[in-house]
């Protein structure tokens, strides 16, 4: 094999053919000259990497390259090109400079001057910690395809080859990209779409592997400092994998990677053959947080089917340079959010009691937000590009989440179908029908309605309209009666016979020793009094109060009492009269009824467990 000092002076096309001739010989003719990258990390401690992309000119007078502005699964234009610090183009053979001009915010045009190949070298700043962005530091590197790689705009369907030049203390790489000639540091994507869809983790990685459904799976963890039992975590992940494979009845991949980064942050992002998870090194030491992590695993893995392969029609072909508007994210994300915890319970990793607590929390979050009465579920999906990923202090008043409300709608729809069919069918069957009928074409809400009608044997058109297109409150009647559930009465924190503390409607936090108003609920006492987000709360009725004791102080008053709040707004003191209100009486905490009927007990057990074994079709047995 050629040494690195020599290799750095060879054109990448020649290097590829010399070192990987067996791959070149078997490639289709149109792919003999793939788009090729070399990624190095000489400035890792300064959060930078260097990327070189080599493109065959093929007689063209110019070559136009682009960088995506967003990444699938996260619907926000993130302007990845803003992280490019330096960029230049050269003849890939002679290393002579070529003219390169920026044509748009994320495109560049290179004048080829008759050269055989063009090499574009650029430096990337990578210090945005998230599942959709790049992060490089001394200990590891995490690369998101959309945020890393330029590509010719007219060659997206070409093979894209990536050569990683790691650091001595980074012995491992974890990615779903296929190895070239068993070289772990050289990977190939069949298209730019696959490259964008394949994040890369490099460092000293703990890799736990297992097989399920005839496919290989890997839990690749970094940053836990020995505080995780990764072998146990892999066992739990396997339970989730097997449960979800059984749910769908098909395994659409041969190998799957869970990239688990303990970065003291959170979030996940789905991909065809991998997912990125961010968590805390302490998460496995705390039951609730570890269950949250398992729920994240369940959610992102469910996306392997719902979203990555079974997609809204609008997203069947990605436009990496512009928004793609869809009203179906309540299915893509909402239905997935419903099943993440449900399948966690069916996997035996979440008790029925804990499951009720988890879904109660979601219901309470939606039903306590004034925005649910402003924005319908379909508009929440359509406006995700401008609202969901850009929350501000007024978000609670003006929008609803297609994740949480979508999960509630999915849960209620499931109960409607079970009730209509006397528990012979469920939303599970709807999702499998969509997989069978719309895997290649994608789906619309109308397709989901048709599948729900066919499964339930009844016309759910009006139900769909109310739940998805309007802001009418959800009807929990069928759901509660079918499973034998009820709302737990809201009680005072101190005692059942004491009244609830009064309601003021503002969120206050301690910011550098100041009690600052973060949110004001629409139509709440605070809003009616004229209290603004950003105001500093100094005192109530002349006595100092802080964020830490606000609830205790307010609880000393009765609802209806008018108090004087001393506020500071941009340095000016303001006395504001606030009439304390009554806490909403409705509780959104679910509990089992004291004496469920035999039917309700049967429905409850059936809901939380797989009714019957489903034959899983292994990858090598699929047509």
N, C-alpha and C positions, 0 to 999 in steps of 0.2 A: 504494500500500500504506500502511496506517495506521502512523504513527510509534510507537515504543515507549512514549513517555510517554502518548499517548492510549490505546494498546492496553491498558496496565496497568489502566485504569479501566473497561474494557468487560467485560461478562460473557463468558466464554469461548465460550458457545454462539453468541452474536451475532457475536463475532469470527470464529468458524469459518465461519458462514454468509456473512459479508460477504467474507471473503478467499478462501473456497474453495467458492463457490456451485456450481461445476461438479461437485464431488464430491458435494455435498448433493443435487443434482438427480438423480444417478444412483444414490444409495443406496436400498436397500429401505426401505420405510416404517418398519419397526421400528428402523432404524439412523439415523434422522434426527437423533437426539440421542445421540451416542456419549458414553462416558466420556472426559473430556479432562484433560490434564495440562499444566502449565507448570513446567519445571525451570530454575532459575537458580543461578548460582554466585558470588554476591557475596562469599562467605566461603571461596573455594577454598583460599587459603593456610592456612586453619584447618581444612581437611578437611571442610567442610560444604557442603551444597546445600539449597536451599529448593524444596519441591514444593507445587504447588497442584493439587488434583484437583476438577473440577467435575462434578456429577452432577445430572441432571434429576430433580426430585422426583416428577413424574408422579402427583400426588395422594396420595402415600403419607404417612401420619402420621409415619413415621420411616424412616430409611435406615441400614442396618447395613453397615459397611465392615470389610474384613479385610486383613491383610498375610500372605503365605505364611510358613510356618515352615521350609521347606526348598526346595531347587531341584532339579528333575529332573536325574539324572546324578550327583548327590552325595547319598548316602543317609544323611543326618544331620540331625536337627532343630537348626537353627542359631539359631532365635529372632531373626529379623531385626528384629522390632519393638523389640528392646532398644536399637536405635540411633536411635530417634525421640526427639528431645530436647524439642521443644515441638509442640503440636498444638492447633488451634482450628477451629471451624466457623462459617461466616457465611452470610448470605443472599447468593447469587451475584449478585443484582441490586442490592440496597440496601447491601450490606456490613455489615448489622446482625448482631450476634452471635447464634448459635443454641446451644441446650443440647446438649452432647456428653458422653457418659459412656462410659468404658471398660467393656466387658462381659466380656471374657476377656483373656488375655495378648496376643492379637493382633487383637482386634475392638473396634470403637467403634460406638455407636448415636447418631445425630443426630436430634433432634426437629425436624421441618420447620416446624411452625406455619403450614402452608398456603403456603409459599413455592414459587416455580416451579423454582428450582434451588439446590443446596447447594454451597458452595465450602469445601473443607477444606484448610487450609494447615499444613504441618509442616516442621520442620527435621530433617535427617538428618546424623548424624555418620558420615563415610565414611573410615575409616582402617584397614581390614582387607585387607591385600594378599593376594589370592588370586583364583582363577578363578571362585569362587562368591560373592564378596562385593564390596563397593564400595570404591573408592580414589579420593580426590580430593586433588590437591596443586596447586602453582603451575603445573606443566608440563602436566598432563593430567588427565582424569577418566575413570574406568572405572566403568560402572554395570551391575549385575546386576539384571534385571527383578524377581525375587522379593524382593530386598533393598531395592527402591526404591519400588514402587508399591502404594498402597492401592487397593482396588476394592470396589464394592458386591457383597455376597455373592450376590445374585440376578441379576446382570447379567454373568456371566462370558463369555457368548457375544456380547456387544455389541462393536462396534468400539471401540477404545481409541486416541485421538489424543494424540500427544506433541509439544509445542512446546518446543524447546531454546533457551534464551537463553545463547548462548556468550559467551566472553570475547574481547577483540580479538586476543590472541595464540594463540587456539585456532581456526585457520582451517578445520579439517576435522572431519567426523564420519564414523565408520565403523560401520555397523550393517546388518543384513539387513532392517530395517523399511522398508516402501515409502514413498517420498516422496509428499507431497501437492502436486499442481500443480507438480511439479519444484522445490519448495522443500526444499532439503537439511536445513533446520532444523525442518521439520514432518513428522512421520512417523506412520504409521497401522498398527495391528495389527488383524487381523480378529477377534480375540478376546483375552481376558486370557491364555489359554494361549500365544498367539503372542507377546504382550508379554513374558511371563516368559521365553520361549524366545529372545529377541532382545537380547543384550547390546549396550551402546552405548559406543564409545570416542570421546573428543573431545580434540583437541589439534592439534599440528603433526605430521601423520601422513604417512609415506612410503607411497604406495599404488602397487603394481605390479599390473597387470591382465593377464589372458590369457584365451583361450577354449579350451575343451576339451569334447568331447561335445555341442557345440551350446549350451553354457551359459557365462555370464561368471563369472570368478573373480577375486578381489582379495586380494592379500597386503598387509594394512595394518599397518605396523610403526611402533612408537614407542619412543624411549628408547635407540637404539643408538649415538647420538653419532657417527655416520659409520663405526662399526667393522664394520658389516655391508655386504656386497655384496648388497643386496636384489634386484637384477635377477637375479643368479645364484641366489639363494634361490628366487625365483619360478619360475625354470626347473626347479629340482629339484622344487619342489612340483607343477609341472605334470606331471612324470613320474609322480609318485605318483597324482595325480588320474586320469590316463589309465589307469594300471594298475588302479586300483580300479574305475573305470567299466567297464573291460573285464571285470573279475572278475564284477560283478553283471549286466552287460549292459543296464542301464537307468540313466538319469540322472533322478532324481526331483525336480529343482529347476531353476530357470532362472538363478539367480544365487547365488553362494556367497562368503562372506567369511571369510578367515583373519585374526583379530585377534591380532597378534603383539606382545606387550609385553615389552620387555627390561627387566625389573624386578629382576634379580639374584635371581630365585626360579624356581620351576618349576611344572609341572602343566598340565593342559588340561581343558577341559570342552566337551562336544559340544552342538550345537544343530541344528535342522532345516536351516537355511540358512547357518550360520556355526559357527565354533568359536573358543574363546579359548585362546591358547597363552602361557605365561610362560616366559621364558628369561633368559640373560645377554647383555649387550652383547658379551661376549668369546667367546661360544659358537662363532661362525663362524670364529674363529681357531684352534680346536682340533678336530682331526678327530673324536675320540671324542665330544666334546660336541655337535658339529654333527650327527653321525650320530644321537645321542640325540634331538636336536630333530627331525630328519627322521622318526625313529621315532614321536615324539609326533604329528607331522602325520599320519602314516600311520594311527595309532591313532584319533585323533579324527575323521579324515575317514571311516574305515571305519564309524564310528558313524552317519554320515549314513543308512546303510541299516540296520545292525544296532544297534538300541537306539532311535534316534530315530523310525524308521518301523516296522521289524520289532521288536516289543517282546514281553517276557513278558506273558502275558494280564492279570496283576494290574495292570500299569502302562499299560494301554490308555487309561484315563481317570485323569488325575492328581488326587489329593487333596492340595491345597497346604497343608492344615492338619493332616495326620497321616501317620504312617508307613504304608507299603504294603509288606507282607511278601511276598517272592518267593524261591523256591529256584532261580531260573534265572539269577542273575547270573553263574554260571560260563559261561553261553552269551553273555550280553550283554557281559560284560567279558573273560572268559577266552578265548573264541573270538576276540574282537577282538584281545586281546593276542598270541595265536598268529599271527594274520595280519599284525599291524603290521610286524614285522621280516621276515616271509616275503615280503610284498609289496614291502618296501623292497629286498630282494634281487632280486625279479623286476623291479623298476624299474631295476635296474642301479646303485643308489645304495649298495649294501652288498655287499662281496665275499663269496663263499661262506665263506672263512676267517673273516671278521669275523662273518658270520651264525652260524656254529657257536660262536664265542666268546660271542656275545650270548645264545643260547639255553642254552649251558652255564652261564652266570652265573645265569640264572633257575632252572634245575634244581638247581644247587648251593644256592641260597637256600632252596628248598623242602625239599630232602633233608637240609639241615643244621639245620633248625628242629625242635625237639621237638614243637611244636604240631601238626605234620602227623599225629602219632599220636594226637592228642586230638580234633581237630575235623574231621568229614567236610566235603566240599566243599559239599554242599547246605546244611548248617548255617552254614557260613561266609557264604553268601549271605543266609540268613534273618536271621542275627544282625548284619548289616552296620550296622544302625541303632544298635547299642550297642557294637560292638567295632571294626570296621575303621577308622573315622575317629577312634577314641579309643585309640590305642596307648599302652601303659604299659611299664614295665620287664619285665613278665611276658608280654607279647604273644607273644614268640618261643616261649614254653613252652605257650601255651594256645590258639593259633589258627593258621589257615592262610589265605593270601590266595586269594580266588577269581580274582584277576587271574593270579598266577603259577602256582598249581596248575591253575587252569582252562585256562591256555595249554598246560600239559604234557598234560593230558587231551585237549585238542583235537588236539594234535600226534600223540599216540598213536592217537587215533581215526582221524585222517586216514590213518595208516599201515595200520591194520587194514582200512579200506575199500579202500585201494589194493591191498593184498595179496589180499583176498577177491575182487576183481574183475579181478585181473591188470592193474592200472593203467588200467582203463577208466573208473573212477569214483573220486571223492575226496570229502573233506569240502566242497570247493568246490561240488559238486553238491548236497549236503545243504543248504547255506545258500541256494542258489538255489531249491531246492524249498520250503523254509520261507518264503522271500520270496513265492513264487507262491501258496502255500496258506494262509498265516497272516498276511498283511499286514494284513488287516482285522480279524481275530479275536484276534491275539496267539497266543503259543505257551506250552505247558507242557513240562516235561522229557519227558513221555510223547509229545508231538508230535515232539520232536527224536529220540526213540528210534525212532518209527515211520518218520521220514524216513531215519534212518541204516540201519534194517533194509531199507527198500525200495531204497535206493541200493546197499547192500553185498550184498543177496541172502542174508543170513544173520541169525540171531537174535542180537542184541547185548544182550539183556536182562541177562544175568548180568554182562557186561562193564560195562554202565552202572551196575548196582547196586554192584559192587565199586569202581568209579572215583569215583562221586559220593556214594553213601550210606554208605560205610564208610571206615575209615582204613587199609585195606590198602595196602601199598606198590605203586606203579605198576610194571607189567611192561613193560620196555623191549625185550624180546626181538624182537618183530616189527619194531619201529621200527629197531633196530640192524641186523638182518640184511637188511631190505628196502633200506636205503640204503647198506649197506657202511660202517657206523660202529662205533666202539668207544670204550671209556673210556680216556683217557690215564692212564698210571700216575702216581700221586702221587710227586713227587720232593722231596728236600730243597732248600731255597732255595740252599744252598751247593754241593752236589755230589750226584751220583747215588748214590755209595757211602756217604754219611753218613746216619745215621738222622734222621727228622723230629724237631723239638723236641717235648718233652712237652706234654701237654694239661692245661689247668687249668679252662677253661670259664667264664671271666668276661671281660667287656668292661670295660676301664678307660680313662678319658679324663682329660685334663688340664683341670681346672676351677679357674681362678684360682690356678694353681701347685700344686694338690693332685691326687693320683692318686685319682680317685673311681670306684668300681665302678658301672657303668651297668646291666649285665645279668649275670645268673647263669643259665647253662643248666641246665635240669632234669636231675637225676641226674648232673651233672658232678662232678669232684673238688671244685670250689669249693662247690657246693651241699651235698655230703656233709660238707664241713668246717665248714659253718655260716657261710660268708661271705655277707653281705647286700648287696643293692643299697643304695647310699648310704654304705657303708663307705669310709674313706680308707685306701689301702694306703701304708704308710710304709716298710717294710723287709722284706727276705727274708733269713732267717738273720743278722739283726743288721746288715745293710748297706742303706743307703738305696736306694730304687728309685722310679722315676717311670713315668708312662704311656708316655713316649717310649722307655724302654729296658727295659720289662718283657719283651718277647719275647726280646731278646738275653740278658737275665739268666737267664730260664727255660731257654733253649737250652743253658746250661752244665751243666744237670742231666740225668740219665737218667730215663726213665719208671720209676715205682715209688719214686722218692726221696721221702722225707718232709721237707718244708721247714717252717720256722716263719715265718709271715707276721705282721708287726706291723701291726695294724689299729687305726684310731680310729673309734669309733662314738659319735656325739653327744658327742665330747670325751673319751671314756673309752678308754684304751689296752687292746687285747685281743691276747694272743698266741694265734694259731690255727695248729694243725697241718694242713698241706695235703699230701696224697699225690698227687703228679703222675701223671697217667694217660698212656695211649697215644693218639696222634692217630688218628682214624678212618682206616682204610686205604683206604676207597673214594674214588676220585676221580670227580667228576661233570663232568669236562672231556671234551667230545666231540672226536674226530678221525677222519679217514678211515682205513680199513684200508689196509695197505700195498699190497695187490693186490686191488682190488675186481673182482668178476666183471663180465662185459659187462652182465648184467642189472642188477646193482647200480649200475653207472655210468649206465645208461639211466634207472633209477628216480631217481637223484640229480639228474640234469640235468632230468628232467621235473618233479621236485618244486620246484626253484628257478626254473622258467620257466613261462610260460603255455603250455599244450600246443598250443592252437589259437586263432586269432582268434575273438573273440566279437562278434557284431553289437551295437553300442550303439544304443539307441533314444533319440534326442534328445528334449528336452522337448516341442517343438512337434509331434512325430510320435506322441506317446503318446495312447492313448484317453482 
